[in-house]
């Protein structure tokens, strides 16, 4: 069970794909929100169970209905990859029913020490992938994440091809936004990154959502033939197909980074208030592809695990990541 957020759900995919490959005789029932179903398409031995947050599974009585619904699936063990109130209730009900259960320890105390302003303990923590692996090991299913496999590149529909055209050069995706401002690279610097990349033999696709982001991305792609804003233009499933065909994704510390990584795409990430040491480096990506803000100038970094905390004087930390550094990192990965 893992209900949200997008990036966190995407981070379960490589673990479940490895589980399915290493235990082909075991059936997995994945409980999540309907929107995330395409993440798990093509994983053998997996059934997707849609969590209905608005109606059937809403509130405490809804969770009792969820448990009753899940009981029809002859579940032998329950892996709680979310470890929040809702999943804890379901986990407890399974335990009371005599089923084996385990949950993912998110390492909250370690993360608090990492992001503390005073007495900071700056060291890399376990990745979320390692934490999920530990959860399955408790249930008797050790998983090896070495030598991972990824799905085939998505086949384009005519709807996508109208926007992208046939691939005849390197394709770069840029996801310029994140849930919190403290994780977003300054737009003027991103404009410079896009301008420099647009002068090379590549095609750039801009990802985002919502009217405000679409407007900004339109301005970033204006008068550039090889820069395409796809925000709001294609369905989510088609967006996944497009991402799987990218050569590189440039992303903030956000869901798009984890989506690209779960599809086997190289990912360059930019980090502001947050830091990859917290365990959210995208799957199978080298640490050197994570460009972090300068801790010499801003020694309190990281100041947040998720980017939702602001520290006075730390609003411009990402300006220490120079556009030429970003462009150079992308070019070095081709």
Short mmCIF file of the C-alpha atoms (twelve columns), coordinates in Angstrom:
data_MODEL
# 
_entry.id   MODEL 
# 
loop_
_atom_site.group_PDB 
_atom_site.id 
_atom_site.type_symbol 
_atom_site.label_atom_id 
_atom_site.label_alt_id 
_atom_site.label_comp_id 
_atom_site.label_asym_id 
_atom_site.label_seq_id 
_atom_site.Cartn_x 
_atom_site.Cartn_y 
_atom_site.Cartn_z 
_atom_site.pdbx_PDB_model_num 
ATOM 1   C CA . UNK A 1   0.000   0.000   0.000   1 
ATOM 2   C CA . UNK A 2   1.296   3.417   -1.050  1 
ATOM 3   C CA . UNK A 3   -1.279  6.114   -1.750  1 
ATOM 4   C CA . UNK A 4   0.676   9.316   -2.472  1 
ATOM 5   C CA . UNK A 5   2.528   11.551  -3.407  1 
ATOM 6   C CA . UNK A 6   3.431   11.070  -7.061  1 
ATOM 7   C CA . UNK A 7   7.197   10.848  -6.567  1 
ATOM 8   C CA . UNK A 8   6.832   8.557   -3.566  1 
ATOM 9   C CA . UNK A 9   4.552   6.203   -5.484  1 
ATOM 10  C CA . UNK A 10  6.988   6.212   -8.423  1 
ATOM 11  C CA . UNK A 11  9.789   5.194   -6.035  1 
ATOM 12  C CA . UNK A 12  7.950   1.959   -5.221  1 
ATOM 13  C CA . UNK A 13  7.968   0.882   -8.878  1 
ATOM 14  C CA . UNK A 14  11.608  -0.304  -9.191  1 
ATOM 15  C CA . UNK A 15  11.269  -2.264  -5.950  1 
ATOM 16  C CA . UNK A 16  8.036   -3.940  -7.029  1 
ATOM 17  C CA . UNK A 17  9.417   -4.652  -10.491 1 
ATOM 18  C CA . UNK A 18  12.413  -6.400  -8.894  1 
ATOM 19  C CA . UNK A 19  10.099  -8.272  -6.498  1 
ATOM 20  C CA . UNK A 20  7.957   -9.501  -9.379  1 
ATOM 21  C CA . UNK A 21  11.010  -10.731 -11.295 1 
ATOM 22  C CA . UNK A 22  12.610  -12.475 -8.302  1 
ATOM 23  C CA . UNK A 23  9.383   -14.011 -6.950  1 
ATOM 24  C CA . UNK A 24  7.327   -14.857 -10.051 1 
ATOM 25  C CA . UNK A 25  5.179   -17.283 -8.046  1 
ATOM 26  C CA . UNK A 26  3.926   -14.499 -5.738  1 
ATOM 27  C CA . UNK A 27  0.951   -12.323 -6.633  1 
ATOM 28  C CA . UNK A 28  1.171   -8.639  -5.717  1 
ATOM 29  C CA . UNK A 29  -1.912  -6.511  -5.061  1 
ATOM 30  C CA . UNK A 30  -0.841  -2.857  -5.167  1 
ATOM 31  C CA . UNK A 31  -3.182  -0.425  -3.391  1 
ATOM 32  C CA . UNK A 32  -2.895  3.150   -4.617  1 
ATOM 33  C CA . UNK A 33  -4.840  5.998   -6.181  1 
ATOM 34  C CA . UNK A 34  -6.324  5.336   -9.650  1 
ATOM 35  C CA . UNK A 35  -4.242  8.102   -11.255 1 
ATOM 36  C CA . UNK A 36  -1.045  6.145   -10.590 1 
ATOM 37  C CA . UNK A 37  -2.151  2.920   -12.246 1 
ATOM 38  C CA . UNK A 38  -0.088  3.525   -15.438 1 
ATOM 39  C CA . UNK A 39  3.110   3.450   -13.328 1 
ATOM 40  C CA . UNK A 40  2.633   -0.277  -12.775 1 
ATOM 41  C CA . UNK A 41  1.497   -1.353  -16.244 1 
ATOM 42  C CA . UNK A 42  3.456   -4.314  -17.515 1 
ATOM 43  C CA . UNK A 43  4.686   -5.618  -14.155 1 
ATOM 44  C CA . UNK A 44  3.962   -9.372  -14.138 1 
ATOM 45  C CA . UNK A 45  1.963   -10.965 -11.318 1 
ATOM 46  C CA . UNK A 46  0.620   -7.585  -10.241 1 
ATOM 47  C CA . UNK A 47  -2.970  -6.524  -9.714  1 
ATOM 48  C CA . UNK A 48  -3.737  -2.838  -9.198  1 
ATOM 49  C CA . UNK A 49  -6.353  -2.044  -6.561  1 
ATOM 50  C CA . UNK A 50  -7.769  1.481   -6.858  1 
ATOM 51  C CA . UNK A 51  -8.180  3.331   -3.567  1 
ATOM 52  C CA . UNK A 52  -11.392 5.391   -3.741  1 
ATOM 53  C CA . UNK A 53  -10.624 8.348   -1.453  1 
ATOM 54  C CA . UNK A 54  -13.732 10.353  -2.351  1 
ATOM 55  C CA . UNK A 55  -16.471 7.776   -1.898  1 
ATOM 56  C CA . UNK A 56  -16.164 4.092   -1.051  1 
ATOM 57  C CA . UNK A 57  -12.971 4.287   1.024   1 
ATOM 58  C CA . UNK A 58  -13.512 7.745   2.555   1 
ATOM 59  C CA . UNK A 59  -13.210 8.142   6.342   1 
ATOM 60  C CA . UNK A 60  -12.939 5.450   9.003   1 
ATOM 61  C CA . UNK A 61  -15.943 3.491   7.739   1 
ATOM 62  C CA . UNK A 62  -14.420 3.675   4.278   1 
ATOM 63  C CA . UNK A 63  -11.224 2.095   5.600   1 
ATOM 64  C CA . UNK A 64  -13.275 -0.744  7.060   1 
ATOM 65  C CA . UNK A 65  -14.809 -1.202  3.609   1 
ATOM 66  C CA . UNK A 66  -11.311 -1.121  2.107   1 
ATOM 67  C CA . UNK A 67  -10.207 -3.891  4.462   1 
ATOM 68  C CA . UNK A 68  -13.299 -5.927  3.556   1 
ATOM 69  C CA . UNK A 69  -12.597 -5.370  -0.160  1 
ATOM 70  C CA . UNK A 70  -8.967  -6.453  0.241   1 
ATOM 71  C CA . UNK A 71  -9.963  -9.564  2.175   1 
ATOM 72  C CA . UNK A 72  -11.625 -10.860 -0.978  1 
ATOM 73  C CA . UNK A 73  -8.170  -11.016 -2.599  1 
ATOM 74  C CA . UNK A 74  -6.883  -13.774 -0.292  1 
ATOM 75  C CA . UNK A 75  -3.977  -11.663 0.939   1 
ATOM 76  C CA . UNK A 76  -1.345  -13.511 3.009   1 
ATOM 77  C CA . UNK A 77  0.880   -10.579 3.990   1 
ATOM 78  C CA . UNK A 78  0.598   -6.784  4.013   1 
ATOM 79  C CA . UNK A 79  3.465   -4.399  3.187   1 
ATOM 80  C CA . UNK A 80  2.768   -0.850  4.344   1 
ATOM 81  C CA . UNK A 81  5.031   1.348   2.207   1 
ATOM 82  C CA . UNK A 82  3.292   4.530   3.344   1 
ATOM 83  C CA . UNK A 83  3.185   4.301   7.146   1 
ATOM 84  C CA . UNK A 84  0.553   6.989   7.743   1 
ATOM 85  C CA . UNK A 85  -2.700  6.827   9.712   1 
ATOM 86  C CA . UNK A 86  -4.774  5.257   6.924   1 
ATOM 87  C CA . UNK A 87  -2.251  2.550   6.119   1 
ATOM 88  C CA . UNK A 88  -1.589  1.919   9.810   1 
ATOM 89  C CA . UNK A 89  -5.287  1.183   10.359  1 
ATOM 90  C CA . UNK A 90  -5.353  -1.287  7.456   1 
ATOM 91  C CA . UNK A 91  -2.090  -2.822  8.674   1 
ATOM 92  C CA . UNK A 92  -3.515  -3.267  12.176  1 
ATOM 93  C CA . UNK A 93  -6.674  -4.889  10.834  1 
ATOM 94  C CA . UNK A 94  -4.601  -7.386  8.853   1 
ATOM 95  C CA . UNK A 95  -2.453  -8.108  11.910  1 
ATOM 96  C CA . UNK A 96  -5.546  -8.696  14.056  1 
ATOM 97  C CA . UNK A 97  -6.720  -11.054 11.335  1 
ATOM 98  C CA . UNK A 98  -3.563  -13.136 11.785  1 
ATOM 99  C CA . UNK A 99  -1.710  -11.899 8.706   1 
ATOM 100 C CA . UNK A 100 1.969   -11.044 8.630   1 
ATOM 101 C CA . UNK A 101 2.589   -7.298  8.285   1 
ATOM 102 C CA . UNK A 102 5.557   -4.961  7.901   1 
ATOM 103 C CA . UNK A 103 5.979   -1.238  7.371   1 
ATOM 104 C CA . UNK A 104 8.587   1.085   5.904   1 
ATOM 105 C CA . UNK A 105 10.587  2.959   8.521   1 
ATOM 106 C CA . UNK A 106 10.984  6.424   7.021   1 
ATOM 107 C CA . UNK A 107 13.849  7.345   9.365   1 
ATOM 108 C CA . UNK A 108 12.164  10.493  10.595  1 
ATOM 109 C CA . UNK A 109 14.644  11.080  13.453  1 
ATOM 110 C CA . UNK A 110 17.653  10.778  11.110  1 
ATOM 111 C CA . UNK A 111 16.047  13.141  8.609   1 
ATOM 112 C CA . UNK A 112 15.314  15.637  11.362  1 
ATOM 113 C CA . UNK A 113 19.003  15.552  12.358  1 
ATOM 114 C CA . UNK A 114 20.050  16.014  8.711   1 
ATOM 115 C CA . UNK A 115 17.884  19.110  8.257   1 
ATOM 116 C CA . UNK A 116 18.414  20.610  11.708  1 
ATOM 117 C CA . UNK A 117 19.721  24.176  11.729  1 
ATOM 118 C CA . UNK A 118 21.753  23.499  14.890  1 
ATOM 119 C CA . UNK A 119 23.757  20.343  15.620  1 
ATOM 120 C CA . UNK A 120 23.240  19.123  12.063  1 
ATOM 121 C CA . UNK A 121 24.289  15.552  11.302  1 
ATOM 122 C CA . UNK A 122 25.273  15.800  7.625   1 
ATOM 123 C CA . UNK A 123 25.596  12.271  6.262   1 
ATOM 124 C CA . UNK A 124 23.853  10.174  3.600   1 
ATOM 125 C CA . UNK A 125 20.849  8.254   4.883   1 
ATOM 126 C CA . UNK A 126 19.331  5.051   3.528   1 
ATOM 127 C CA . UNK A 127 17.481  5.550   0.270   1 
ATOM 128 C CA . UNK A 128 13.727  5.018   0.184   1 
ATOM 129 C CA . UNK A 129 14.417  2.059   -2.102  1 
ATOM 130 C CA . UNK A 130 16.589  0.453   0.584   1 
ATOM 131 C CA . UNK A 131 13.904  1.149   3.179   1 
ATOM 132 C CA . UNK A 132 11.222  -0.531  1.055   1 
ATOM 133 C CA . UNK A 133 13.527  -3.507  0.482   1 
ATOM 134 C CA . UNK A 134 13.875  -3.839  4.262   1 
ATOM 135 C CA . UNK A 135 10.078  -3.924  4.543   1 
ATOM 136 C CA . UNK A 136 9.793   -6.873  2.177   1 
ATOM 137 C CA . UNK A 137 12.694  -8.624  3.869   1 
ATOM 138 C CA . UNK A 138 10.717  -8.549  7.133   1 
ATOM 139 C CA . UNK A 139 7.976   -10.427 5.299   1 
ATOM 140 C CA . UNK A 140 10.445  -13.085 4.124   1 
ATOM 141 C CA . UNK A 141 11.173  -11.667 0.675   1 
ATOM 142 C CA . UNK A 142 14.707  -10.241 0.361   1 
ATOM 143 C CA . UNK A 143 15.069  -8.250  -2.864  1 
ATOM 144 C CA . UNK A 144 18.190  -7.530  -4.899  1 
ATOM 145 C CA . UNK A 145 18.066  -4.142  -6.664  1 
ATOM 146 C CA . UNK A 146 21.345  -4.639  -8.539  1 
ATOM 147 C CA . UNK A 147 21.189  -4.966  -12.329 1 
ATOM 148 C CA . UNK A 148 17.628  -3.611  -12.579 1 
ATOM 149 C CA . UNK A 149 15.429  -4.078  -15.627 1 
ATOM 150 C CA . UNK A 150 13.210  -1.390  -17.107 1 
ATOM 151 C CA . UNK A 151 10.167  -1.443  -19.375 1 
ATOM 152 C CA . UNK A 152 10.440  -1.073  -23.132 1 
ATOM 153 C CA . UNK A 153 10.273  2.466   -24.467 1 
ATOM 154 C CA . UNK A 154 6.692   3.600   -24.975 1 
ATOM 155 C CA . UNK A 155 5.177   3.367   -28.446 1 
ATOM 156 C CA . UNK A 156 3.847   6.706   -29.607 1 
ATOM 157 C CA . UNK A 157 0.263   7.310   -30.585 1 
ATOM 158 C CA . UNK A 158 -0.539  9.606   -33.494 1 
ATOM 159 C CA . UNK A 159 -1.575  12.196  -30.901 1 
ATOM 160 C CA . UNK A 160 1.948   12.296  -29.425 1 
ATOM 161 C CA . UNK A 161 3.653   12.295  -32.822 1 
ATOM 162 C CA . UNK A 162 1.717   15.399  -33.874 1 
ATOM 163 C CA . UNK A 163 3.437   17.221  -31.029 1 
ATOM 164 C CA . UNK A 164 6.863   15.581  -30.902 1 
ATOM 165 C CA . UNK A 165 7.542   14.575  -34.482 1 
ATOM 166 C CA . UNK A 166 9.761   11.580  -35.240 1 
ATOM 167 C CA . UNK A 167 12.899  11.273  -33.153 1 
ATOM 168 C CA . UNK A 168 15.990  12.234  -35.160 1 
ATOM 169 C CA . UNK A 169 18.166  13.878  -32.485 1 
ATOM 170 C CA . UNK A 170 18.809  13.787  -28.736 1 
ATOM 171 C CA . UNK A 171 15.692  14.392  -26.668 1 
ATOM 172 C CA . UNK A 172 15.916  16.287  -23.369 1 
ATOM 173 C CA . UNK A 173 13.033  16.633  -20.952 1 
ATOM 174 C CA . UNK A 174 12.927  19.538  -18.509 1 
ATOM 175 C CA . UNK A 175 10.572  19.500  -15.517 1 
ATOM 176 C CA . UNK A 176 11.090  23.024  -14.238 1 
ATOM 177 C CA . UNK A 177 8.744   23.008  -11.253 1 
ATOM 178 C CA . UNK A 178 8.195   21.326  -7.893  1 
ATOM 179 C CA . UNK A 179 5.545   21.378  -5.193  1 
ATOM 180 C CA . UNK A 180 7.464   23.917  -3.099  1 
ATOM 181 C CA . UNK A 181 9.244   27.088  -4.237  1 
ATOM 182 C CA . UNK A 182 12.371  26.196  -2.250  1 
ATOM 183 C CA . UNK A 183 12.985  23.355  -4.715  1 
ATOM 184 C CA . UNK A 184 12.458  25.347  -7.927  1 
ATOM 185 C CA . UNK A 185 15.413  26.595  -9.968  1 
ATOM 186 C CA . UNK A 186 15.045  30.359  -10.663 1 
ATOM 187 C CA . UNK A 187 13.174  30.869  -13.917 1 
ATOM 188 C CA . UNK A 188 15.704  33.368  -15.312 1 
ATOM 189 C CA . UNK A 189 18.480  30.784  -14.845 1 
ATOM 190 C CA . UNK A 190 16.354  28.030  -16.348 1 
ATOM 191 C CA . UNK A 191 15.707  30.323  -19.300 1 
ATOM 192 C CA . UNK A 192 19.465  30.545  -19.819 1 
ATOM 193 C CA . UNK A 193 19.825  26.751  -19.566 1 
ATOM 194 C CA . UNK A 194 17.114  26.256  -22.197 1 
ATOM 195 C CA . UNK A 195 18.589  28.957  -24.463 1 
ATOM 196 C CA . UNK A 196 22.034  27.309  -24.350 1 
ATOM 197 C CA . UNK A 197 20.668  23.799  -24.925 1 
ATOM 198 C CA . UNK A 198 18.447  24.992  -27.776 1 
ATOM 199 C CA . UNK A 199 21.560  25.968  -29.730 1 
ATOM 200 C CA . UNK A 200 22.700  22.316  -29.820 1 
ATOM 201 C CA . UNK A 201 21.449  19.413  -31.920 1 
ATOM 202 C CA . UNK A 202 18.695  18.341  -29.569 1 
ATOM 203 C CA . UNK A 203 14.972  18.666  -28.979 1 
ATOM 204 C CA . UNK A 204 13.724  19.905  -25.621 1 
ATOM 205 C CA . UNK A 205 10.363  19.046  -24.066 1 
ATOM 206 C CA . UNK A 206 9.053   21.122  -21.171 1 
ATOM 207 C CA . UNK A 207 6.890   19.385  -18.552 1 
ATOM 208 C CA . UNK A 208 4.482   20.966  -16.100 1 
ATOM 209 C CA . UNK A 209 0.834   21.469  -15.236 1 
ATOM 210 C CA . UNK A 210 -1.634  24.161  -14.244 1 
ATOM 211 C CA . UNK A 211 -2.331  27.446  -15.979 1 
ATOM 212 C CA . UNK A 212 0.475   29.416  -14.338 1 
ATOM 213 C CA . UNK A 213 3.125   26.825  -15.175 1 
ATOM 214 C CA . UNK A 214 1.837   26.541  -18.757 1 
ATOM 215 C CA . UNK A 215 2.207   30.311  -19.198 1 
ATOM 216 C CA . UNK A 216 5.774   30.288  -17.902 1 
ATOM 217 C CA . UNK A 217 6.710   27.295  -20.067 1 
ATOM 218 C CA . UNK A 218 5.150   28.990  -23.107 1 
ATOM 219 C CA . UNK A 219 7.433   31.974  -22.508 1 
ATOM 220 C CA . UNK A 220 10.464  29.688  -22.147 1 
ATOM 221 C CA . UNK A 221 9.737   27.928  -25.445 1 
ATOM 222 C CA . UNK A 222 8.783   31.055  -27.389 1 
ATOM 223 C CA . UNK A 223 10.652  31.545  -30.701 1 
ATOM 224 C CA . UNK A 224 12.632  28.322  -30.238 1 
ATOM 225 C CA . UNK A 225 11.834  25.711  -32.882 1 
ATOM 226 C CA . UNK A 226 13.412  22.828  -31.002 1 
ATOM 227 C CA . UNK A 227 11.779  23.620  -27.633 1 
ATOM 228 C CA . UNK A 228 8.277   22.198  -27.148 1 
ATOM 229 C CA . UNK A 229 5.968   22.857  -24.218 1 
ATOM 230 C CA . UNK A 230 3.885   19.719  -23.760 1 
ATOM 231 C CA . UNK A 231 2.184   20.806  -20.514 1 
ATOM 232 C CA . UNK A 232 -1.530  20.140  -20.753 1 
ATOM 233 C CA . UNK A 233 -1.300  18.902  -24.341 1 
ATOM 234 C CA . UNK A 234 -1.228  15.116  -23.904 1 
ATOM 235 C CA . UNK A 235 -2.747  12.540  -21.561 1 
ATOM 236 C CA . UNK A 236 -0.761  11.344  -18.560 1 
ATOM 237 C CA . UNK A 237 -0.211  7.883   -20.052 1 
ATOM 238 C CA . UNK A 238 1.146   9.457   -23.241 1 
ATOM 239 C CA . UNK A 239 3.381   11.680  -21.123 1 
ATOM 240 C CA . UNK A 240 4.887   8.531   -19.599 1 
ATOM 241 C CA . UNK A 241 5.477   7.149   -23.105 1 
ATOM 242 C CA . UNK A 242 7.261   10.362  -24.071 1 
ATOM 243 C CA . UNK A 243 9.409   10.385  -20.920 1 
ATOM 244 C CA . UNK A 244 10.496  6.789   -21.586 1 
ATOM 245 C CA . UNK A 245 11.896  7.934   -24.952 1 
ATOM 246 C CA . UNK A 246 13.965  10.803  -23.550 1 
ATOM 247 C CA . UNK A 247 17.747  10.626  -23.481 1 
ATOM 248 C CA . UNK A 248 17.928  12.782  -20.347 1 
ATOM 249 C CA . UNK A 249 15.464  14.342  -17.914 1 
ATOM 250 C CA . UNK A 250 16.455  17.538  -16.095 1 
ATOM 251 C CA . UNK A 251 14.284  17.869  -13.025 1 
ATOM 252 C CA . UNK A 252 13.969  19.450  -9.640  1 
ATOM 253 C CA . UNK A 253 13.753  17.212  -6.576  1 
ATOM 254 C CA . UNK A 254 10.249  16.262  -7.705  1 
ATOM 255 C CA . UNK A 255 7.987   13.528  -9.021  1 
ATOM 256 C CA . UNK A 256 9.186   13.854  -12.620 1 
ATOM 257 C CA . UNK A 257 12.695  12.839  -11.585 1 
ATOM 258 C CA . UNK A 258 11.389  9.607   -10.062 1 
ATOM 259 C CA . UNK A 259 9.082   8.891   -12.991 1 
ATOM 260 C CA . UNK A 260 11.953  9.215   -15.462 1 
ATOM 261 C CA . UNK A 261 14.215  7.074   -13.278 1 
ATOM 262 C CA . UNK A 262 11.648  4.290   -12.920 1 
ATOM 263 C CA . UNK A 263 11.518  4.184   -16.735 1 
ATOM 264 C CA . UNK A 264 15.296  3.817   -17.014 1 
ATOM 265 C CA . UNK A 265 16.033  7.350   -18.242 1 
ATOM 266 C CA . UNK A 266 19.133  9.277   -17.143 1 
ATOM 267 C CA . UNK A 267 18.170  12.026  -14.698 1 
ATOM 268 C CA . UNK A 268 19.967  15.239  -13.732 1 
ATOM 269 C CA . UNK A 269 18.458  16.698  -10.559 1 
ATOM 270 C CA . UNK A 270 18.736  20.197  -9.053  1 
ATOM 271 C CA . UNK A 271 18.509  20.586  -5.271  1 
ATOM 272 C CA . UNK A 272 17.688  23.704  -3.277  1 
ATOM 273 C CA . UNK A 273 16.454  23.470  0.316   1 
ATOM 274 C CA . UNK A 274 16.492  19.674  0.101   1 
ATOM 275 C CA . UNK A 275 19.388  17.278  -0.455  1 
ATOM 276 C CA . UNK A 276 19.866  13.786  -1.958  1 
ATOM 277 C CA . UNK A 277 21.374  12.621  1.369   1 
ATOM 278 C CA . UNK A 278 17.796  12.447  2.721   1 
ATOM 279 C CA . UNK A 279 17.298  9.321   0.615   1 
ATOM 280 C CA . UNK A 280 15.393  10.677  -2.364  1 
ATOM 281 C CA . UNK A 281 18.051  10.450  -5.060  1 
ATOM 282 C CA . UNK A 282 16.220  9.005   -8.104  1 
ATOM 283 C CA . UNK A 283 16.589  5.267   -8.630  1 
ATOM 284 C CA . UNK A 284 19.804  3.946   -10.184 1 
ATOM 285 C CA . UNK A 285 21.215  7.455   -10.695 1 
ATOM 286 C CA . UNK A 286 24.791  8.442   -9.693  1 
ATOM 287 C CA . UNK A 287 25.221  11.030  -6.951  1 
ATOM 288 C CA . UNK A 288 27.297  13.171  -9.324  1 
ATOM 289 C CA . UNK A 289 24.150  13.785  -11.398 1 
ATOM 290 C CA . UNK A 290 22.577  15.527  -8.405  1 
ATOM 291 C CA . UNK A 291 23.604  19.195  -8.535  1 
ATOM 292 C CA . UNK A 292 23.252  20.670  -5.060  1 
ATOM 293 C CA . UNK A 293 23.290  24.242  -3.803  1 
ATOM 294 C CA . UNK A 294 26.539  25.503  -2.286  1 
ATOM 295 C CA . UNK A 295 26.838  24.537  1.396   1 
ATOM 296 C CA . UNK A 296 29.928  26.726  1.804   1 
ATOM 297 C CA . UNK A 297 27.790  29.806  1.243   1 
ATOM 298 C CA . UNK A 298 24.724  28.248  2.878   1 
ATOM 299 C CA . UNK A 299 25.965  25.900  5.618   1 
ATOM 300 C CA . UNK A 300 22.486  25.239  7.059   1 
ATOM 301 C CA . UNK A 301 21.552  23.239  3.951   1 
ATOM 302 C CA . UNK A 302 19.627  21.034  3.725   1 
ATOM 303 C CA . UNK A 303 16.955  22.917  5.652   1 
ATOM 304 C CA . UNK A 304 14.056  20.623  4.762   1 
ATOM 305 C CA . UNK A 305 13.303  17.031  3.819   1 
ATOM 306 C CA . UNK A 306 10.441  17.868  1.461   1 
ATOM 307 C CA . UNK A 307 11.036  21.571  0.764   1 
ATOM 308 C CA . UNK A 308 8.091   22.788  2.829   1 
ATOM 309 C CA . UNK A 309 10.195  24.701  5.380   1 
ATOM 310 C CA . UNK A 310 11.691  28.122  4.658   1 
ATOM 311 C CA . UNK A 311 14.738  29.665  6.317   1 
ATOM 312 C CA . UNK A 312 15.246  33.423  6.195   1 
ATOM 313 C CA . UNK A 313 18.193  34.321  3.976   1 
ATOM 314 C CA . UNK A 314 18.091  31.011  2.120   1 
ATOM 315 C CA . UNK A 315 15.616  32.010  -0.589  1 
ATOM 316 C CA . UNK A 316 18.266  32.163  -3.346  1 
ATOM 317 C CA . UNK A 317 20.375  29.097  -2.574  1 
ATOM 318 C CA . UNK A 318 19.757  27.600  -6.024  1 
ATOM 319 C CA . UNK A 319 21.445  30.564  -7.675  1 
ATOM 320 C CA . UNK A 320 24.701  28.916  -6.633  1 
ATOM 321 C CA . UNK A 321 23.983  26.222  -9.248  1 
ATOM 322 C CA . UNK A 322 25.179  27.977  -12.386 1 
ATOM 323 C CA . UNK A 323 23.408  27.454  -15.738 1 
ATOM 324 C CA . UNK A 324 26.714  26.525  -17.395 1 
ATOM 325 C CA . UNK A 325 27.182  23.803  -14.755 1 
ATOM 326 C CA . UNK A 326 23.730  22.394  -15.562 1 
ATOM 327 C CA . UNK A 327 24.334  22.465  -19.327 1 
ATOM 328 C CA . UNK A 328 27.795  20.922  -18.910 1 
ATOM 329 C CA . UNK A 329 26.377  18.096  -16.781 1 
ATOM 330 C CA . UNK A 330 23.718  17.351  -19.377 1 
ATOM 331 C CA . UNK A 331 26.238  17.341  -22.236 1 
ATOM 332 C CA . UNK A 332 28.598  15.067  -20.302 1 
ATOM 333 C CA . UNK A 333 25.820  12.474  -20.016 1 
ATOM 334 C CA . UNK A 334 25.332  12.083  -23.764 1 
# 
